[in-house]
């Protein structure tokens, strides 16, 4: 996961003039979702996907990456958003055809990945909030915490511009900010919610979680995060 974050951070550093026009939370705060996990061969095997399903995922990923590279070079925000939307649309159709068992397992893997990498944005999902039976106060905590995280990450990027020493430590800072936000949200859990949260993770995934957008894996221990 650390390599994956570094990939995103370096992309951000290279494209800082362009990224000044974009919401930072969209790149760093969200981390990996189910669509990205589907590009992982171990996840595909875990879900018992067919060759046709895997081809659909691979083609959608390649098309999005190609479109995004071109959009970044041109500084075209709308094109980047469109590329992401097209991939999401394709994969949503694919996921709609999953069996109930496949949908449940993918959800569990998304939760496990969020736990391992301390991704606080997982708690903004309606299905997660519903499963945890979150109170309105807890939902507001999630909203304000994520908003604060996005602003903090933006400031970290802006503060690091032109300073090599700060650039070297940017990944550590962002990882720490995400961890703090994740902890702040989970500290509000009741004992019942803590139990539910653990159950939502399902059986531990024995494969490798993807560590970058191009499919190379990297297994991390739980205590590395």
C-alpha positions as CSV (number, residue, x, y, z in Angstrom):
1,X,0.0,0.0,0.0
2,X,2.9,2.3,0.8
3,X,4.1,2.1,-2.8
4,X,0.7,2.8,-4.1
5,X,0.4,6.0,-2.0
6,X,3.9,7.0,-3.2
7,X,2.8,6.6,-6.8
8,X,-0.1,8.9,-6.2
9,X,2.0,11.4,-4.3
10,X,4.7,11.5,-7.0
11,X,2.0,12.0,-9.7
12,X,0.7,14.9,-7.6
13,X,4.2,16.4,-7.2
14,X,4.9,16.3,-10.9
15,X,1.5,17.8,-11.7
16,X,1.2,20.4,-8.9
17,X,0.3,23.3,-11.2
18,X,-2.5,21.2,-12.7
19,X,-3.6,19.7,-9.3
20,X,-4.0,23.2,-7.9
21,X,-7.3,23.2,-9.8
22,X,-8.5,19.8,-8.5
23,X,-9.9,18.6,-5.2
24,X,-7.0,16.8,-3.4
25,X,-9.3,14.5,-1.5
26,X,-10.3,12.8,-4.7
27,X,-6.7,11.5,-5.3
28,X,-5.3,10.9,-1.8
29,X,-8.2,10.7,0.7
30,X,-10.2,8.0,-1.0
31,X,-7.6,5.4,-1.4
32,X,-8.6,2.1,-3.1
33,X,-12.2,1.2,-3.8
34,X,-13.8,-1.9,-5.1
35,X,-13.2,-0.9,-8.8
36,X,-9.5,-0.7,-8.2
37,X,-9.4,-3.9,-6.3
38,X,-11.0,-5.7,-9.2
39,X,-7.8,-5.1,-11.2
40,X,-5.9,-7.3,-8.7
41,X,-5.4,-10.8,-10.0
42,X,-5.6,-12.3,-6.5
43,X,-9.0,-10.5,-5.9
44,X,-10.2,-11.7,-9.3
45,X,-9.3,-15.3,-8.3
46,X,-10.9,-14.8,-4.9
47,X,-14.1,-13.7,-6.6
48,X,-13.9,-16.5,-9.2
49,X,-14.3,-14.1,-12.1
50,X,-14.5,-15.4,-15.6
51,X,-12.0,-14.6,-18.4
52,X,-14.6,-12.4,-20.1
53,X,-15.1,-10.5,-16.8
54,X,-11.4,-10.1,-16.3
55,X,-11.0,-8.8,-19.9
56,X,-13.7,-6.2,-19.3
57,X,-11.9,-5.0,-16.2
58,X,-8.5,-4.8,-17.9
59,X,-9.9,-3.0,-20.9
60,X,-11.7,-0.5,-18.8
61,X,-8.6,0.2,-16.7
62,X,-6.3,0.6,-19.7
63,X,-8.8,3.0,-21.4
64,X,-9.1,5.1,-18.3
65,X,-5.3,5.3,-17.7
66,X,-4.7,6.3,-21.3
67,X,-7.4,9.0,-21.2
68,X,-6.1,10.3,-17.9
69,X,-2.5,10.6,-19.0
70,X,-3.6,12.6,-22.0
71,X,-5.9,14.8,-19.8
72,X,-3.1,15.5,-17.3
73,X,-0.8,16.6,-20.0
74,X,-3.4,19.0,-21.3
75,X,-4.6,20.1,-17.8
76,X,-8.1,19.1,-18.8
77,X,-10.1,18.6,-15.6
78,X,-13.3,17.6,-17.4
79,X,-11.5,15.0,-19.4
80,X,-10.1,13.4,-16.2
81,X,-13.6,13.3,-14.6
82,X,-15.1,11.8,-17.8
83,X,-12.4,9.1,-18.0
84,X,-13.2,8.1,-14.4
85,X,-16.9,8.2,-15.0
86,X,-16.6,6.0,-18.0
87,X,-14.7,3.3,-16.1
88,X,-17.1,3.5,-13.2
89,X,-20.0,3.1,-15.6
90,X,-18.5,0.0,-17.2
91,X,-17.5,-1.6,-13.9
92,X,-20.9,-0.9,-12.3
93,X,-22.6,-2.8,-15.0
94,X,-20.1,-5.7,-14.5
95,X,-20.6,-5.6,-10.7
96,X,-24.4,-5.5,-11.1
97,X,-24.1,-9.0,-12.6
98,X,-22.1,-10.4,-9.7
99,X,-23.7,-13.1,-7.5
100,X,-24.7,-12.1,-4.0
101,X,-21.7,-14.0,-2.7
102,X,-19.3,-12.1,-5.0
103,X,-20.8,-8.8,-4.0
104,X,-20.5,-9.6,-0.3
105,X,-16.9,-10.8,-0.6
106,X,-15.9,-7.7,-2.6
107,X,-17.5,-5.5,0.1
108,X,-15.5,-7.4,2.8
109,X,-12.3,-6.9,0.8
110,X,-13.0,-3.1,0.5
111,X,-13.4,-3.0,4.3
112,X,-10.2,-4.9,4.9
113,X,-8.2,-2.7,2.6
114,X,-9.6,0.4,4.3
115,X,-8.6,-1.0,7.7
116,X,-5.1,-2.0,6.6
117,X,-4.3,1.4,5.1
118,X,-6.4,3.6,7.5
119,X,-8.7,5.0,4.7
120,X,-11.2,7.2,6.6
121,X,-13.3,7.8,3.5
122,X,-14.7,4.3,3.8
123,X,-17.0,5.7,6.5
124,X,-18.6,8.2,4.1
125,X,-20.2,5.3,2.2
126,X,-23.9,5.0,2.7
127,X,-23.8,1.2,2.9
128,X,-21.1,1.3,5.5
129,X,-22.9,3.9,7.6
130,X,-26.1,1.8,7.4
131,X,-24.4,-1.4,8.3
132,X,-22.8,0.3,11.4
133,X,-26.1,2.0,12.2
134,X,-24.3,5.3,12.6
135,X,-26.1,8.1,14.4
136,X,-26.5,11.6,12.8
137,X,-23.8,12.9,15.1
138,X,-21.4,10.2,13.9
139,X,-22.2,10.9,10.3
140,X,-21.5,14.6,10.9
141,X,-18.2,13.6,12.5
142,X,-17.3,11.7,9.4
143,X,-18.2,14.6,7.1
144,X,-16.2,17.2,9.1
145,X,-13.3,14.9,9.5
146,X,-13.0,14.1,5.8
147,X,-13.4,17.8,5.0
148,X,-10.6,18.6,7.4
149,X,-8.4,15.9,6.0
150,X,-8.8,17.2,2.4
151,X,-7.9,20.7,3.5
152,X,-4.8,19.4,5.5
153,X,-3.6,17.4,2.5
154,X,-4.0,20.4,0.2
155,X,-1.9,22.5,2.6
156,X,0.8,19.8,2.8
157,X,1.1,19.8,-1.0
158,X,1.2,23.6,-1.2
159,X,3.7,23.9,1.6
160,X,6.0,21.4,0.0
161,X,6.4,23.2,-3.3
162,X,10.0,24.1,-4.0
163,X,11.2,22.5,-0.7
164,X,13.1,19.2,-1.4
165,X,13.3,18.3,2.3
166,X,9.5,18.7,2.7
167,X,8.9,16.8,-0.5
168,X,10.8,13.8,0.9
169,X,8.5,13.7,3.9
170,X,5.2,14.4,2.2
171,X,4.1,10.7,2.0
172,X,4.7,10.2,5.7
173,X,2.7,13.3,6.6
174,X,-0.3,12.3,4.4
175,X,-0.3,8.8,5.8
176,X,-0.2,10.2,9.3
177,X,-3.1,12.6,8.6
178,X,-5.2,9.7,7.2
179,X,-4.4,7.5,10.2
180,X,-5.4,10.3,12.6
181,X,-8.7,10.8,10.7
182,X,-9.5,7.1,10.7
183,X,-8.8,6.9,14.4
184,X,-10.9,9.9,15.2
185,X,-13.9,8.3,13.5
186,X,-13.5,4.8,14.9
187,X,-13.1,6.2,18.5
188,X,-16.8,7.2,18.4
189,X,-17.9,3.6,17.8
190,X,-20.0,1.9,20.5
191,X,-19.1,-1.7,21.6
192,X,-21.8,-3.0,19.3
193,X,-20.5,-1.0,16.3
194,X,-16.9,-2.3,17.0
195,X,-18.3,-5.8,16.9
196,X,-20.2,-5.1,13.6
197,X,-17.1,-3.5,12.1
198,X,-15.1,-6.6,12.7
199,X,-17.8,-8.8,11.3
200,X,-18.0,-6.6,8.2
201,X,-14.4,-7.5,7.3
202,X,-15.2,-11.2,6.9
203,X,-12.5,-13.9,6.6
204,X,-9.0,-12.5,6.2
205,X,-7.9,-12.2,2.6
206,X,-4.8,-14.4,2.1
207,X,-3.8,-12.9,-1.3
208,X,-2.0,-9.7,-2.1
209,X,-3.7,-6.4,-2.1
210,X,-2.8,-4.3,-5.2
211,X,-0.2,-1.7,-4.4
212,X,-0.3,0.4,-7.6
213,X,-2.8,1.1,-10.5
214,X,-1.0,-1.2,-12.9
215,X,-1.6,-4.4,-11.0
216,X,1.7,-5.3,-9.3
217,X,1.0,-6.7,-5.8
218,X,2.7,-6.1,-2.5
219,X,1.6,-7.9,0.6
220,X,1.6,-5.8,3.8
221,X,1.4,-6.9,7.4
222,X,-1.5,-5.5,9.3
223,X,0.8,-3.9,11.8
224,X,2.6,-1.9,9.1
225,X,-0.3,0.6,9.1
